[in-house]
Amino acid sequence: MPDKDKMSVEEILAACRRMDGGGSAKSSGDQPTEGDASAQSQGASSAGATEAPATPPPAGPKKKPSEMSVEEILAAARAEKRGGAAAPQESAESSEAASESAQPAAPAAPAKKPSEMSVAEILAAARAEKAKSQASKPAAAAKPKVAPAAKPKPKPKPAAKPASTTSGPLDTASILAAARKPTKRGPVSKEEAARAGKETPAARTAPKVPPMPQKPEFLKPAAKKRESAETRRGFFASLTGIAFGSAMAVGFVSLAVTHLLWVLGFARYMFPNILIEPPSKFKVGFPDVIGPGQVVTKFKARFGVWIVRNEYEGVDQIYALRSVCTHLGCTPNWLEAEQKFKCPCHGSGFYKSGINFEGPAPRPLERYAIRIADDGQLEVDKSRKFQQELGQWSDPQSYVPV
Amino acid sequence: MHGHVDQATFLYQISGFLGYYYLALAAMNGIAALAIWRGGRAKTLFRVGPVVFTNALLWTVVAFFFLLMAPLAMSGSPELMKWVSMPDSFKDAADAVMGPVLYSAGSFIILVILFIFRRFFVKTWVAWLALNLAFLFMGLSMTDPDFAAIVTKPDNVPIVGLIFLLGFFTWLATAKAVKNDERIERGEPPLEAVDNEKILVWPDLVYTELICMIALTAVLLLWGIALQAPLEEPASSVKTPNPSKAPWYFLGLQEMLVYYDPWMAGVVLPSIVIVGLMAIPYLDFNRKGNGYYTINERKFAYLVFQFGFLVLWVTLIVMGTFLRGPNWNFFGFYETWDAHKVVPMNNVDLSEYFWIRWLGMAMPKAPEGSGAGMEFLYILLREAPGILLLLGYFTLVPPALVLYSKFFRGLYRHMGLIRYMVMANLLLLMGLLPIKMVCRWSFDLKYFIAIKEYFLNF
């Protein structure tokens, strides 16, 4: 089903013109008759009726306010206002009502519920009423009851189609042709205006301007000695001129220089001139103070290592585990009660040996190099790492046997 | 984290807030009842003798109910506040059954139910009832110190707002879509297409925008004054807060990281998400639904989007915010965040399952002293089950869908091979996250492919 609520601008214009023409013709024409009035009403409603069926859609005859479009609401409001204003006037005139002549005219548009009328229909209906009240003064306006009587009709009266209009989408050419009719109102050509006795402004004559004085010799630019770009030297000269001479070139060159400086500055920024790392080799005390199965956590805050004494592959050994989760680099915590390292970020868990067993960590914690220094203390070297999955934990530098 | 406040003190502290909370709820329902009554939308529900029970009266009764709760909550005494608290039995039961599986599956099922019965849920009174129930649930739970600590944490307040805002906007969009679908079924144009020739700009739109602007500024100001900025201790490279949470909008991503390697979940999959979103205009050939709300005309696109957004993003954000505690363990709504909670999670790679548990043999390992190329070949052999499984998933499932699903056959006919495969693979990648989650929960699968030697795990 096409958009019944909508009309193209073209159709609205056509409907308006039809109304205009009809109204003027009627006011200057003969007495209104019933047929004329019905044609009139048809013209009024044809805006909606020709393009889209004026009957309410079968499935949704009654619309809830919340389902009405803005257009429909506006239409309803206008229809109500107009109805309210028109009612007393009509009832005043209703004593001499000849309902016969008024009946077809009035109900045609109001037969639809206000909420279902498009703006175009309302406009058309308004004009139709105006024209009707102009035209049918001597006769009578509708009785107030006439309109409601017509309301329950399921369909508006089948249209006796006006000869001038056609149903369905209108042809632009025909509209233009109608617009060019001599009887039209609105803007007119000059000839028409002249024929109508109106004055047209006289054609403007070109103002007389005195000739420009001759340019004196000294003001003329000196003939430049330009090298033609067709010679090779000229070509290079013009190229150089473009590259260095023009203001544009100056702008772009300075832009490039500025960018270069920024890039260089940024590169320098990436290498700050500071050293915050603790020494990569440090001593962590004597091995005999570490009890069996103990995890020393006091070096974690400063150096990022746990010193662990544990049995691994049958050897009781001391090793330094790097306190960086192998999943995403958070710092796990040693949970003494559960005897595991647990990462707070994504829940990876590692045994005391450093082997991963839960959560998303893909591989075990890493070991740092550890040895007994000359003074008998344990010395951790953070510059060397040992990874279990590469089989490096069997390297004697990765642990100190106890 | 809140052990230093005993229950009576806590109740006294929360009582002021709760009292005004229930007063606000009463006012909300009273205003709704008044609006229904004055607007002439009161509908008779049933009659008891001479008393006509309308919906306006119903919401008035609800308002009075909240009005009764307000002084109880405001009293601050444990005996009275017991009446406006969630019963302990319910809290214990909720904590006992709640887990990542139930939470994820449950929210998914609830969303599915909401979708299937959307014609019912878009009704205004149903939505209003659901809103009241949600507020009531929050109010009743607020007397639990663990719940209150999580919900009122300045970090988490926006997430509470997000839940309600998201619920409202999803409801609004669904309501409009359902209305339009009904109109389209009747053969009418959608509401947005009826009066789309002009928009009322001055003063309608401009005033609306002005009011929104002022309201938003006021909310931000009040927020900035009322809630302290969630600043923490100075950052340290060796001390990670426990739990350590990403910004709230990345919590879905953080949840994804639990199931995937950081390289996959942090770089590859988010990039594919972005690329996939960019590919939508080239994959979507459905011309309907342009400029108006509809579900029926774009069911596939709607479902895929809502699955990705509501299920894979929002529910994971909510889970990460409220239900993930220390050590990234799962904690129920009313559970104390105990850093020593033990959750058994021994995860096993697929290759270990295959070689050791099923075939009963050692994992293939390159002989000692072999070159890097040979080692790589052995690694590929070791991970062959996972690699083959994923390759099959991405190459065989799309044609299988074409063969066995009429809908996908239509898509294939419309899109051609390349476009169809791109779309199907994006869909399958999207489905891989819940599949992996289910595998993790149900048989502790860690990775399909685990090439840890080259930091390539999937």
Interface residues (C-beta under 8 A of the other chain):
Chain A: M1 D3 D5 K6 P57 A59 G60 E67 S69 V70 E71 E72 K300 A301 R302 G304 S323 H327 L328 C330 T331 P332 N333 L335 A337 E338 K342 C343 P344 C345 H346 G347 G349 F357 E358 G359 P360 P362 R363 E389 L390
Chain B: K179 R183 R186 G187 E188 P189 L191 A193 V194 D195 E197 L200 S236 S237 V238 K239 T240 P241 N242 P243 S244 Q254 L257 V258 Y259 Y260 D261 P262 G266 P326 N327 W328 N329 A339 H340 V342 P344 M345 N346 N347 K446 Y447 A450 K452 E453 F455 N457
